[in-house]
Amino acid sequence: MHEAIAELRTFPWDCDEELVTLGPSELRTAIEKFLVGNLSAQELEDWANAVEGRDDIDFAPEEMTDLVAEIANPLLFEAITPESMTNLANRLSVLATACRHLTIEEGQQALAAATQGSGQEEVQQAQGLLGEAMQTLSGVQGTINASTHAAEAHASWL
């Protein structure tokens, strides 16, 4: 982690463009490293401080900014403990699920716009394909949720 922070510091603080996106999966990875003992509370806090407020990092969705701030500022929010990070990981899962639902709604809107003026058969075929994609995503979401619960159970056991 120290090497990653040192590498990050080689980039200018004030950047005109976002070079990387920090989303739910990236934050979850950092939290999981803490929960399994690969990062100390101090290392997790240092990482969050290194990325918090940088112009070259896109925090997407926007709520990610607040979650990173909580980790970067444990004296203002909550100490970094296995319990607090498990709770934050659970909030992160809810946020990630909400983002997936928003993406599906956007897909439905795009499908409606793309099929406007198409024949009934083409529209039905496109809707069928969207339905299949939504079922696949739902299955993947179930697998992710099951994996998350298993990891949390394992972390609490440790």
Secondary structure, DSSP 8 states (H G I E B T S, - for coil): -HHHHHHHTTS-SS-SS--EEE-HHHHHHHHHHHHTTSS-HHHHHHHHHHHTT-TTEEESSTTHHHHHHHHH-TTTS----HHHHHHHHHHHHHHHHHHHHHHHHHHHHHHHHHTTT--HHHHHHHHHHHHHHHHHHHHHHHHHHHHHHHHHHHHHH-
